[in-house]
Amino acid sequence: VWIDDRVEEMPGMEMGPFVRIDEETILTVDQAQSALISNDEGKSWQKHAVFTEADKYEIRPERAVLRTRQGTIILAFMNGKQRANWNWNQAISDSPGAQLPTCVIRSLDGGRTWQDLQTLHLEWTGAIRDMIQTKSGRVAFTSMMLQHNPGRHSVVTYSSQDEGKSWKRSNIIDLGGVGHHGGVTEATIEQLRDGRVWMLLRTNWKVFWEALSDTDGVYWRTIRPSSIDASSAPGLLKRLTSGRLVLVWNRYFPEGKTEFPLSGGDNQWSEVPVSNHRLELSIMFSADDGKTWSKPVVFARAAKGWIAYPYLFESGPGELWITTMQGGLRLKLAEKDFVKE
């Protein structure tokens, strides 16, 4: 993998996502049942059990974690131990009864003990990708729910006004499609300065689609294509300390090219042919809430294979950790090295 000269590798770092508990302490989770806490910026980790019944739960790698302003740690995850009935039937382009639940749990003591475990839906959750706390204090995270007849994915959000004790499901964003990678999937979320919540959804339609909520993510009313080209892979959107938005994602075509081998179009993967380009990760910044963006910069490139599913953590003002589920990237970079003041 080629890495931009402005980027530093972090060999051995955990995958994330990460949250900062205090100036000296960082938390993440692993794919088994542990919360990991570091007091030395990720060089070493202490394990703390998340579940009292460890044989019943497995945290899938597609998850989201947040520390609220009051100090509550909230983890949203899919429970791999309850994965069931995935049996894609090409004759009907569906997997009836498929189950991979969306679950949440929270910690009131910085990740050392956990409580209030809840299952929010049993339906197949393709991925949980992102979680925010809005200005009003509401916590919202993105999830998915497989639809049927034919099979395709949809996006939902869950939100909480009481530090993750109880949750409300949004309207289901179902834009149609066919296939085990059809529909809309794997959304990232952030609040705009005007109070609206902005969500970017992975699609098979050459661009991210966007959804906007003026109710802190409780309901989504404006749903439309965005102007951001994207392959069939998720991005990660985040507000930085500087006030800028940053987006890390896989573009529709490799840099400088106008073609890439397409997949799908068979009503099995998807109903339309789509680029699954994941050879490059790009980054760009916006100072005006996504109205305009800096020129996208490819900061990591692979000759083959996938580098995708990024997590993004601002470890300190302007220092960004970027880690990926696919490709195992563990990188850090400085915002100032990629943004012209």
Salt bridges, closest charged atoms under 4 A:
ASP4 OD1 - ARG6 NE 2.98
ASP30 OD2 - LYS47 NZ 3.74
GLU41 OE1 - ARG20 NH2 3.02
GLU53 OE2 - LYS56 NZ 2.97
GLU62 OE1 - ARG60 NE 3.66
ASP94 OD1 - HIS148 ND1 2.84
ASP116 OD2 - ARG106 NE 2.67
ASP174 OD2 - ARG152 NH2 2.66
GLU186 OE1 - ARG202 NH1 2.53
ASP194 OD2 - ARG196 NE 2.85
GLU210 OE2 - ARG224 NE 2.56
ASP229 OD1 - ARG251 NH2 2.82
GLU255 OE1 - ARG301 NH2 3.01
GLU280 OE1 - HIS277 NE2 3.90
GLU280 OE2 - ARG301 NE 2.88
ASP289 OD1 - ARG193 NH1 3.41
ASP289 OD1 - ARG239 NH1 2.80
GLU335 OE2 - ARG244 NH1 2.64
ASP337 OD1 - LYS336 NZ 3.44
GLU341 OE1 - ARG244 NH2 3.06
